[in-house]
Amino acid sequence: MRRAATAAAVLAPLLAVALTPTTAAATSPYKGANTAAVQDDFNGDGYRDLAIGAPYAANGSLEEAGAVVILYGSASSVSTTRRTVITQATSGIPGVPEEWDAFGTTVTSADLDRDGYADLIVGTPREQVGDKDSRGSATVVWGGPRGLSGGAAISPPAGYGDGRTYCGFGNSLATGDMNGDGAPEVTIGSRCEGASYSGPFARTGKAASNYLDERLSGTRGVVMGDVNGDGRAERFWLPGPSDDDLRGSVYLDNGPPTDDYFANWPTELPHADGHAGQIGDINGDGYGDLVTGIADDDSVMNATGAAHRGGEIQVLYGSAQGITVDQRPQVFHQDTAGVPGAAEDGDQFGQSLSVGDVNADGYADVLVGSPSEAVGKLKMAGTSVLLRGSASGLTTTKAVGYTQNTAGVPGAAETGDQFGATVHLADLNRDGKAETVVGVPTENSDGCLWTARGSASGPVLSGSVNLCGKSAGITVRSSKGYFGAALASPHVSN
């Protein structure tokens, strides 16, 4: 019998809109928001909700202050009429909106205070703190029976970023229960040290404990999920490209630093690469599998030794032993037989990815964004590709690609839209099949999302919709709003 694996795996303007959903609220939590089925359920009604970053949304006269929009799930999925808009001008949210902060560059969720409601976590890596440019910040916004309200700052551990600049705290976010106590751990990545927090969290934003991990030169990417079936999440660090490894190293965390400097040292997986990633059970064996993306090829890096031309993804399969150092990843790119499209310089296949089951067959599928792909002569119009899970692992059988010129997809492909800059698979209507969500952050002046419901045969294009930033409550001035530039599934954020 197949066992289920826990997947883990960022305006006062803006009117500080907080539209309370008329049918989404519930009087008591639904099972608890740290279960896989409802891990993004901010209001406890049993439907997963959709958090969308719009990091370049204006706040009054302030350009690129940023916003996060929550669209509440329901039996009919999500719409822009059932929403909450969160900014640093929203009552109860710490900080103040400032130009260029880009609040909402990354987003994720977990039930940090164990009250049965998911809480929103927002990364703002460009935020200036004191006199330190782009030091970055992280904010938690609390879930409850009427949705999200009130918040707190998650402060970096003591010593974070000492002597370093432009750290970008909040550049990546990951959550998972690493010690099996039912309270999620939170990991915050940056260009400086990694920050680890153990829950539960108090409403002040203070964790039960935290520590700084200085053992890696950078911690830009982080992934959490159970790859050995013991019910506890493992953590993988993806520091990003370095002078001696443009493809990006992958490290398995072995525990916090100790007085013995080399004890618990992270284990490098020598055959693996990646800049961002997520964990899900692709082959249905009950063990989470690690999927990573390496989007930047030699043409983007202006060097040799980067990703396969156009970008690639890699898959490492979990087991009772977890992911071992001798495992070689399964690699997919647009030169792989059966993958839609063709590999071309700078396509950025793997810039975003998401793992989820679109057809309820028990195997997680993988959605891959390629935002710089040309559609005909339309440069950077963007595409996304769905690869299917199976008992034998990820496969190109029935693989399909989508653009805004695909029949049934609303809109039309245009130069610079970046369809696929973010992607997300999540069951928003509780039918057991993940909706397909694709961010198009440079569509028009505000940015949009394409959403299609799942079915036994995959995403249903008929009746699929575009949801755009202005209709969702963001404000746009001179800069584009970039609604859809962040979803809970990972994307590469430098």
HUHUPE-V532401 format. One record per pair of residues at least 4 apart in sequence whose ideal C-beta (glycine too) atoms are under 8 Angstrom apart, sorted by the first residue. I is the first residue (numbers start at 1). J is the second residue. Records with the same first field share a line. If there is no record, write none. Layout:
BEGIN
I = J ; J
END
This chain:
BEGIN
2 = 284 ; 285 ; 286 ; 362
3 = 229 ; 285 ; 286
4 = 36 ; 281 ; 286
5 = 225 ; 226 ; 229 ; 280 ; 281 ; 286 ; 287 ; 288 ; 318
6 = 36 ; 176 ; 225 ; 226 ; 231 ; 233 ; 288
7 = 36 ; 225 ; 278 ; 279 ; 280 ; 281 ; 288 ; 355 ; 356 ; 364
8 = 174 ; 175 ; 176 ; 223 ; 224 ; 225 ; 226 ; 233 ; 278 ; 279 ; 288
9 = 108 ; 174 ; 176 ; 223 ; 224 ; 225 ; 277 ; 278 ; 279 ; 280 ; 355 ; 489 ; 490
10 = 106 ; 107 ; 108 ; 121 ; 123 ; 172 ; 173 ; 174 ; 486 ; 488 ; 490
11 = 15 ; 16 ; 17 ; 57 ; 58 ; 59 ; 60 ; 65 ; 67 ; 85 ; 87 ; 89 ; 97 ; 473 ; 474 ; 475
12 = 16 ; 59 ; 60 ; 87 ; 89 ; 97
13 = 58 ; 59 ; 60 ; 61 ; 62 ; 65 ; 87 ; 89 ; 97 ; 475
14 = 57 ; 58 ; 59 ; 60 ; 67 ; 85 ; 87 ; 89 ; 473 ; 474 ; 475
15 = 85 ; 473 ; 475
16 = 85 ; 87 ; 89 ; 90 ; 91
17 = 83 ; 84 ; 85 ; 473
18 = 84 ; 85 ; 90 ; 147 ; 148 ; 149
19 = 81 ; 82 ; 83 ; 84 ; 473
20 = 25 ; 84 ; 146 ; 147
21 = 25 ; 43 ; 72 ; 74 ; 82 ; 83 ; 147
22 = 82
23 = 74 ; 82
24 = 43 ; 45 ; 47 ; 72 ; 73 ; 74 ; 82 ; 147
25 = 43 ; 44 ; 45 ; 145 ; 146 ; 147
26 = 30 ; 43 ; 44 ; 45 ; 46 ; 145
27 = 145
28 = 44 ; 116 ; 145
29 = 33 ; 44 ; 115 ; 116 ; 117
30 = 38 ; 41 ; 44 ; 45 ; 46 ; 116
31 = 35 ; 37 ; 38 ; 46 ; 116
32 = 38 ; 111 ; 114 ; 116
33 = 38 ; 39 ; 40 ; 41 ; 42 ; 44 ; 109 ; 110 ; 111 ; 116 ; 117 ; 118 ; 119 ; 143
34 = 39 ; 110 ; 111 ; 114 ; 177 ; 182 ; 184
35 = 39
37 = 48 ; 427 ; 430
38 = 46 ; 47 ; 48 ; 118
39 = 48 ; 109 ; 110 ; 111 ; 118
40 = 48 ; 49 ; 50 ; 51 ; 73 ; 109 ; 118 ; 426 ; 488
41 = 45 ; 46 ; 47 ; 48 ; 49 ; 73 ; 117 ; 118 ; 143
42 = 49 ; 70 ; 72 ; 109 ; 117 ; 118 ; 119 ; 120 ; 143 ; 144 ; 147 ; 148
43 = 49 ; 72 ; 117 ; 143 ; 144 ; 145 ; 146 ; 147 ; 148
44 = 116 ; 117 ; 143 ; 144 ; 145
45 = 72 ; 73 ; 74
46 = 430
47 = 72 ; 73 ; 74 ; 75 ; 428 ; 429 ; 430
48 = 73 ; 426 ; 427 ; 428 ; 430
49 = 70 ; 71 ; 72 ; 73 ; 78 ; 118 ; 428
50 = 70 ; 71 ; 73 ; 78 ; 424 ; 426 ; 428 ; 437 ; 487 ; 488
51 = 68 ; 69 ; 70 ; 107 ; 108 ; 109 ; 120 ; 487 ; 488
52 = 68 ; 69 ; 70 ; 71 ; 107 ; 439 ; 449 ; 472 ; 483 ; 484 ; 486 ; 487
53 = 66 ; 67 ; 68 ; 104 ; 105 ; 106 ; 107 ; 122 ; 482 ; 484 ; 485 ; 486 ; 487
54 = 66 ; 67 ; 68 ; 69 ; 104 ; 446 ; 447 ; 469 ; 472 ; 474 ; 481 ; 482 ; 483 ; 484 ; 485
55 = 64 ; 66 ; 67 ; 102 ; 103 ; 104 ; 105 ; 482 ; 485 ; 486
56 = 63 ; 64 ; 66 ; 102 ; 479 ; 480 ; 481 ; 482 ; 485
57 = 64 ; 65 ; 66 ; 67 ; 87 ; 104 ; 469 ; 474 ; 475 ; 476 ; 481 ; 482 ; 483
58 = 62 ; 63 ; 64 ; 65 ; 474 ; 475 ; 476 ; 477 ; 479 ; 481
59 = 65 ; 66 ; 67 ; 87 ; 88 ; 89 ; 97 ; 475
60 = 89 ; 97 ; 475
61 = 477
62 = 97 ; 98 ; 99
63 = 99 ; 100 ; 477 ; 478 ; 479
64 = 99 ; 100 ; 101 ; 102 ; 479
65 = 87 ; 88 ; 97 ; 98 ; 99 ; 100 ; 101 ; 102 ; 103
66 = 87 ; 88 ; 97 ; 101 ; 102 ; 103 ; 104 ; 105 ; 124
67 = 85 ; 86 ; 87 ; 103 ; 104 ; 473 ; 474 ; 475 ; 481
68 = 85 ; 86 ; 87 ; 103 ; 104 ; 107 ; 120 ; 122 ; 141 ; 486
69 = 83 ; 84 ; 85 ; 86 ; 469 ; 472 ; 473 ; 474 ; 483
70 = 83 ; 84 ; 85 ; 86 ; 120 ; 147 ; 148
71 = 78 ; 79 ; 80 ; 82 ; 83 ; 467 ; 472
72 = 78 ; 82 ; 83 ; 84 ; 147
73 = 77 ; 78 ; 428 ; 429 ; 430
74 = 78 ; 82 ; 428 ; 429
75 = 429 ; 430
76 = 429
77 = 428 ; 429 ; 435 ; 451 ; 453
78 = 82 ; 428 ; 451 ; 467
79 = 467
80 = 467 ; 468 ; 471 ; 472 ; 473
83 = 472 ; 473
84 = 147 ; 148
85 = 90 ; 472 ; 473 ; 474
86 = 90 ; 93 ; 120 ; 122 ; 141 ; 148 ; 151
87 = 93 ; 97 ; 103
88 = 93 ; 94 ; 95 ; 96 ; 97 ; 98 ; 101 ; 103 ; 139
89 = 93 ; 96 ; 97
92 = 149 ; 150 ; 151
93 = 139 ; 141 ; 150 ; 151
94 = 139 ; 151 ; 152 ; 153 ; 205
95 = 127 ; 137 ; 139 ; 153
97 = 101 ; 103
98 = 127 ; 128
100 = 126
101 = 124 ; 126 ; 127 ; 128
102 = 124 ; 125 ; 126 ; 127
103 = 122 ; 124 ; 127 ; 139
104 = 122 ; 124 ; 485 ; 486
105 = 123 ; 124 ; 125 ; 126 ; 170 ; 171 ; 485 ; 486 ; 493
106 = 122 ; 123 ; 125 ; 170 ; 171 ; 172 ; 173 ; 486 ; 493
107 = 120 ; 121 ; 122 ; 123 ; 173 ; 486 ; 487 ; 488
108 = 121 ; 173 ; 174 ; 175 ; 488
109 = 118 ; 119 ; 120 ; 121 ; 143 ; 175 ; 488
110 = 118 ; 119 ; 121 ; 175 ; 176 ; 184 ; 186 ; 199
111 = 115 ; 116 ; 117 ; 118 ; 119 ; 143 ; 184
112 = 119 ; 121 ; 140 ; 183 ; 184 ; 186 ; 199 ; 200 ; 201
113 = 119 ; 142 ; 199 ; 200 ; 201 ; 202 ; 203
114 = 182 ; 183 ; 199 ; 200
115 = 143 ; 144
117 = 142 ; 143 ; 144 ; 145
118 = 143
119 = 140 ; 141 ; 142 ; 143 ; 148
120 = 140 ; 141 ; 143 ; 148
121 = 138 ; 139 ; 140 ; 141 ; 154 ; 173 ; 175 ; 186
122 = 138 ; 139 ; 140 ; 141 ; 170
123 = 136 ; 137 ; 138 ; 169 ; 170 ; 171 ; 172 ; 173 ; 188
124 = 136 ; 137 ; 138 ; 139 ; 170
125 = 134 ; 136 ; 167 ; 168 ; 169 ; 170 ; 171 ; 190 ; 493
126 = 134 ; 136 ; 168
127 = 134 ; 135 ; 136 ; 137 ; 170
128 = 132 ; 133 ; 134 ; 135
129 = 135 ; 136 ; 137
130 = 135
132 = 161 ; 165 ; 167
133 = 165 ; 166
134 = 165 ; 166 ; 167 ; 168
135 = 161 ; 166 ; 167 ; 168 ; 169
136 = 167 ; 168 ; 169 ; 170 ; 171 ; 190
137 = 153 ; 169 ; 170
138 = 153 ; 154 ; 169 ; 170 ; 173 ; 188
139 = 151 ; 152 ; 153 ; 154
140 = 151 ; 152 ; 153 ; 154 ; 201 ; 205
141 = 148 ; 149 ; 150 ; 151
142 = 148 ; 149 ; 150 ; 151 ; 152 ; 203
143 = 147 ; 148
144 = 148 ; 149
150 = 203
151 = 205
152 = 203 ; 204 ; 205
153 = 205
154 = 186 ; 188 ; 197 ; 201 ; 205 ; 207
155 = 205
156 = 160 ; 161 ; 169 ; 188 ; 195 ; 212
157 = 195 ; 196 ; 210 ; 211 ; 212
158 = 212
159 = 193 ; 212
160 = 167 ; 169 ; 192 ; 193 ; 195 ; 212
161 = 165 ; 167 ; 169 ; 190 ; 192 ; 193
164 = 192
166 = 191
167 = 190 ; 191 ; 192
168 = 190 ; 191 ; 192 ; 220
169 = 188 ; 190 ; 192 ; 195
170 = 188 ; 190
171 = 189 ; 190 ; 191 ; 220 ; 493 ; 494
172 = 188 ; 189 ; 190 ; 219 ; 220 ; 221 ; 222 ; 276 ; 490 ; 493
173 = 186 ; 187 ; 188 ; 189 ; 222
174 = 186 ; 187 ; 189 ; 222 ; 223 ; 224 ; 235
175 = 184 ; 185 ; 186 ; 187 ; 224
176 = 184 ; 185 ; 224 ; 225 ; 226 ; 233 ; 235
177 = 181 ; 182 ; 183 ; 184 ; 185 ; 231 ; 232 ; 233
178 = 185 ; 198 ; 224 ; 232 ; 233 ; 234 ; 235
179 = 185 ; 198 ; 232
180 = 230 ; 231 ; 232
183 = 198 ; 199 ; 200 ; 208
184 = 199
185 = 196 ; 197 ; 198 ; 199 ; 224 ; 233 ; 235
186 = 196 ; 197 ; 199 ; 201 ; 207
187 = 194 ; 195 ; 196 ; 197 ; 222 ; 224 ; 235
188 = 194 ; 195 ; 197 ; 222
189 = 194 ; 219 ; 220 ; 221 ; 222 ; 237
190 = 194 ; 195 ; 218 ; 219 ; 220
191 = 218 ; 219 ; 220
192 = 218 ; 219
193 = 212 ; 213 ; 214 ; 219
194 = 212 ; 213 ; 216 ; 219 ; 222 ; 237
195 = 210 ; 211 ; 212 ; 213
196 = 210 ; 211 ; 212 ; 213 ; 256
197 = 201 ; 207 ; 209 ; 210
198 = 207 ; 208 ; 209 ; 210
199 = 207 ; 208
200 = 207 ; 208
201 = 205 ; 206 ; 207 ; 208
202 = 206 ; 207
211 = 256 ; 257
213 = 219 ; 256 ; 257
214 = 257
215 = 257 ; 265 ; 266
216 = 237 ; 239 ; 251 ; 266
217 = 239 ; 242
218 = 239 ; 240 ; 242
219 = 237 ; 239
220 = 238 ; 239 ; 240 ; 275 ; 493 ; 494
221 = 237 ; 238 ; 239 ; 240 ; 248 ; 274 ; 275 ; 276 ; 277 ; 490 ; 492
222 = 235 ; 236 ; 237 ; 238
223 = 235 ; 236 ; 238 ; 276 ; 277 ; 278 ; 279 ; 290 ; 292 ; 490
224 = 233 ; 234 ; 235 ; 236 ; 279
225 = 233 ; 234 ; 278 ; 279 ; 280 ; 288 ; 290
226 = 230 ; 231 ; 232 ; 233 ; 234 ; 279 ; 287 ; 288 ; 318
227 = 234 ; 279 ; 287 ; 288 ; 289 ; 290 ; 318 ; 319 ; 322 ; 323
228 = 234 ; 287 ; 318 ; 319 ; 320 ; 321 ; 322
229 = 286 ; 287 ; 318 ; 320
234 = 252 ; 253 ; 322 ; 323
235 = 252 ; 253
236 = 250 ; 251 ; 252 ; 253 ; 277 ; 290
237 = 250 ; 251 ; 253 ; 266
238 = 248 ; 249 ; 250 ; 251 ; 274 ; 275 ; 276 ; 277 ; 292
239 = 248 ; 249 ; 251
240 = 248 ; 275 ; 494
241 = 245 ; 246 ; 247 ; 248 ; 275 ; 296 ; 301 ; 306
242 = 246 ; 248 ; 249
245 = 249 ; 273 ; 305
246 = 296 ; 301 ; 303 ; 305 ; 306
247 = 273 ; 274 ; 294 ; 305 ; 306 ; 307
248 = 273 ; 274 ; 275 ; 294
249 = 268 ; 272 ; 273
250 = 268 ; 269 ; 272 ; 273 ; 274 ; 277 ; 290 ; 292
251 = 266 ; 267 ; 268 ; 269
252 = 266 ; 267 ; 269 ; 322 ; 323
253 = 266
254 = 264 ; 265 ; 266 ; 267
255 = 264
256 = 264
257 = 261 ; 263 ; 264
258 = 263 ; 264
267 = 325
268 = 325
269 = 316 ; 323 ; 325 ; 327
270 = 325
271 = 326 ; 327 ; 328 ; 329
272 = 290 ; 292 ; 314 ; 316 ; 327 ; 329
273 = 292 ; 294 ; 307 ; 314 ; 329
274 = 292 ; 293 ; 294 ; 314
275 = 292 ; 293 ; 294 ; 295 ; 296 ; 350 ; 492
276 = 292 ; 293 ; 352 ; 353 ; 490 ; 491 ; 492 ; 493
277 = 290 ; 291 ; 292 ; 293 ; 353 ; 490
278 = 290 ; 291 ; 353 ; 354 ; 355 ; 489 ; 490
279 = 288 ; 289 ; 290 ; 291 ; 318 ; 355
280 = 288 ; 289 ; 291 ; 355 ; 356 ; 364 ; 366
281 = 285 ; 286 ; 287 ; 288 ; 289 ; 318 ; 363 ; 364 ; 389
282 = 289 ; 291 ; 315 ; 317 ; 355 ; 363 ; 364 ; 365 ; 366 ; 389 ; 390 ; 393 ; 394
283 = 289 ; 317 ; 363 ; 389 ; 390 ; 391 ; 392 ; 393
284 = 362 ; 363 ; 389 ; 391
285 = 318 ; 319
287 = 317 ; 318 ; 319 ; 320
288 = 318
289 = 315 ; 316 ; 317 ; 318 ; 355 ; 364 ; 393
290 = 315 ; 316 ; 318 ; 323
291 = 313 ; 314 ; 315 ; 353 ; 355 ; 366 ; 394
292 = 313 ; 314 ; 316 ; 329 ; 350
293 = 311 ; 312 ; 313 ; 349 ; 350 ; 351 ; 352 ; 353 ; 368 ; 490 ; 492
294 = 306 ; 307 ; 308 ; 311 ; 312 ; 313 ; 314 ; 350
295 = 300 ; 307 ; 311 ; 348 ; 349 ; 350 ; 351 ; 492
296 = 300 ; 301 ; 306 ; 307 ; 311 ; 348 ; 492
297 = 301 ; 306 ; 307 ; 308 ; 309 ; 310 ; 311 ; 345 ; 346 ; 347
298 = 302 ; 303 ; 304 ; 305 ; 306 ; 309
299 = 309 ; 345 ; 346
300 = 306 ; 345 ; 346 ; 348
301 = 306
307 = 311 ; 312 ; 333 ; 350
308 = 312 ; 331 ; 333 ; 335 ; 343
309 = 333 ; 335 ; 343 ; 344 ; 345
310 = 333 ; 334 ; 335 ; 342 ; 343 ; 344 ; 345 ; 346 ; 347 ; 348 ; 349 ; 370 ; 373
311 = 333 ; 334 ; 343 ; 347 ; 348 ; 349 ; 350 ; 351 ; 370
312 = 331 ; 332 ; 333 ; 349 ; 350
313 = 331 ; 332 ; 333 ; 349 ; 350 ; 353 ; 366 ; 368
314 = 329 ; 330 ; 331 ; 332
315 = 329 ; 330 ; 331 ; 332 ; 366 ; 393 ; 394
316 = 323 ; 327 ; 329 ; 330
317 = 323 ; 327 ; 330 ; 393
318 = 322 ; 323
319 = 323 ; 324
323 = 327
330 = 393 ; 394
331 = 336
332 = 336 ; 339 ; 368 ; 387 ; 394 ; 396
333 = 339 ; 343 ; 349
334 = 339 ; 340 ; 341 ; 342 ; 343 ; 344 ; 347 ; 349 ; 370 ; 385
335 = 339 ; 342 ; 343
336 = 396
337 = 396
338 = 395 ; 396 ; 397 ; 399
339 = 385 ; 387 ; 396 ; 399
340 = 383 ; 385 ; 399 ; 400 ; 401
341 = 347 ; 349 ; 370 ; 373 ; 383 ; 385 ; 401
343 = 347 ; 349
344 = 373 ; 374
346 = 372
347 = 370 ; 372 ; 373 ; 374
348 = 369 ; 370 ; 371 ; 372 ; 373
349 = 368 ; 369 ; 370 ; 373 ; 385
350 = 368 ; 369 ; 370
351 = 369 ; 370 ; 371 ; 372 ; 420 ; 421 ; 491 ; 492
352 = 368 ; 369 ; 371 ; 420 ; 421 ; 422 ; 423 ; 439 ; 487 ; 489 ; 490 ; 491 ; 492
353 = 366 ; 367 ; 368 ; 369 ; 423 ; 489 ; 490
354 = 366 ; 367 ; 423 ; 424 ; 425 ; 487 ; 489 ; 490
355 = 364 ; 365 ; 366 ; 367 ; 425 ; 489
356 = 364 ; 365 ; 367 ; 424 ; 425 ; 426 ; 427 ; 434
357 = 361 ; 362 ; 363 ; 364 ; 365 ; 389 ; 425 ; 432 ; 433 ; 434 ; 454
358 = 365 ; 386 ; 425 ; 433 ; 434 ; 436 ; 454 ; 455 ; 458 ; 459
359 = 365 ; 433 ; 454 ; 455 ; 456 ; 457 ; 458
360 = 431 ; 432 ; 433 ; 454 ; 456
361 = 389 ; 456
363 = 388 ; 389 ; 390 ; 391
364 = 389
365 = 386 ; 387 ; 388 ; 389 ; 425 ; 434
366 = 386 ; 387 ; 389 ; 394
367 = 384 ; 385 ; 386 ; 387 ; 423 ; 424 ; 425 ; 436 ; 438
368 = 384 ; 385 ; 386 ; 387 ; 420 ; 423
369 = 382 ; 383 ; 384 ; 419 ; 420 ; 421 ; 422 ; 423 ; 438 ; 439 ; 491
370 = 382 ; 383 ; 384 ; 385 ; 420
371 = 380 ; 382 ; 418 ; 419 ; 420 ; 421
372 = 379 ; 380 ; 382 ; 418
373 = 380 ; 381 ; 382 ; 383 ; 403 ; 420
374 = 378 ; 379 ; 380 ; 381
375 = 381 ; 382 ; 383 ; 403 ; 404 ; 405 ; 413
376 = 381 ; 405 ; 413
378 = 413 ; 414 ; 415
379 = 415 ; 416
380 = 415 ; 416 ; 417 ; 418
381 = 403 ; 404 ; 413 ; 414 ; 415 ; 416 ; 417 ; 418 ; 419
382 = 403 ; 404 ; 413 ; 417 ; 418 ; 419 ; 420 ; 421 ; 440
383 = 401 ; 402 ; 403 ; 419 ; 420
384 = 401 ; 402 ; 419 ; 420 ; 423 ; 438
385 = 399 ; 400 ; 401 ; 402
386 = 399 ; 400 ; 401 ; 402 ; 436 ; 458 ; 459
387 = 394 ; 395 ; 396 ; 399
388 = 394 ; 395 ; 396 ; 397 ; 398 ; 399
389 = 393 ; 394 ; 395
390 = 394 ; 395 ; 397
395 = 399
398 = 458
400 = 458 ; 459
401 = 406
402 = 406 ; 409 ; 419 ; 436 ; 438 ; 450 ; 459
403 = 409 ; 413 ; 419
404 = 409 ; 410 ; 411 ; 412 ; 413 ; 414 ; 417 ; 419 ; 440 ; 450
405 = 409 ; 412 ; 413
406 = 461
407 = 461
408 = 461 ; 462 ; 464
409 = 450 ; 452 ; 461 ; 464
410 = 450 ; 464 ; 465 ; 466
411 = 440 ; 443 ; 448 ; 450 ; 466
413 = 417 ; 419
414 = 443
416 = 442
417 = 440 ; 442 ; 443
418 = 440 ; 441 ; 442
419 = 438 ; 440 ; 443 ; 450
420 = 438 ; 439 ; 440
421 = 439 ; 440 ; 441 ; 442 ; 484 ; 485 ; 491
422 = 438 ; 439 ; 441 ; 484 ; 485 ; 486 ; 487 ; 489 ; 491
423 = 436 ; 437 ; 438 ; 439 ; 487 ; 489 ; 491
424 = 437 ; 438 ; 439 ; 487 ; 488 ; 489
425 = 434 ; 435 ; 436 ; 437 ; 489
426 = 434 ; 435 ; 437 ; 488
427 = 431 ; 432 ; 433 ; 434 ; 435 ; 454
428 = 435 ; 451
429 = 435 ; 453
431 = 453 ; 454
433 = 453 ; 454 ; 455 ; 456
434 = 454
435 = 451 ; 452 ; 453 ; 454 ; 459
436 = 450 ; 451 ; 452 ; 454 ; 459
437 = 449 ; 450 ; 451 ; 487
438 = 449 ; 450 ; 451
439 = 447 ; 448 ; 449 ; 484 ; 485 ; 486 ; 487
440 = 447 ; 448 ; 449 ; 450 ; 466 ; 484
441 = 447 ; 480 ; 482 ; 483 ; 484 ; 485
442 = 447 ; 480 ; 482
443 = 447 ; 448 ; 466 ; 468 ; 484
444 = 448 ; 468
445 = 470 ; 476 ; 480 ; 481
446 = 468 ; 469 ; 470 ; 474 ; 476 ; 480 ; 481 ; 483
447 = 468 ; 469 ; 480 ; 481 ; 482 ; 483 ; 484 ; 485
448 = 466 ; 467 ; 468 ; 469 ; 483 ; 484
449 = 466 ; 467 ; 468 ; 483 ; 484
450 = 464 ; 465 ; 466
451 = 464 ; 465 ; 467
452 = 459 ; 460 ; 461 ; 464
453 = 459 ; 460 ; 463 ; 464
454 = 458 ; 459 ; 460
455 = 459 ; 460
459 = 464
460 = 464
467 = 471 ; 472
468 = 472 ; 483
469 = 474 ; 476 ; 481 ; 482 ; 483 ; 484
470 = 474 ; 476 ; 481
472 = 483
474 = 481 ; 483
475 = 481
476 = 480 ; 481
486 = 491 ; 493
487 = 491
END
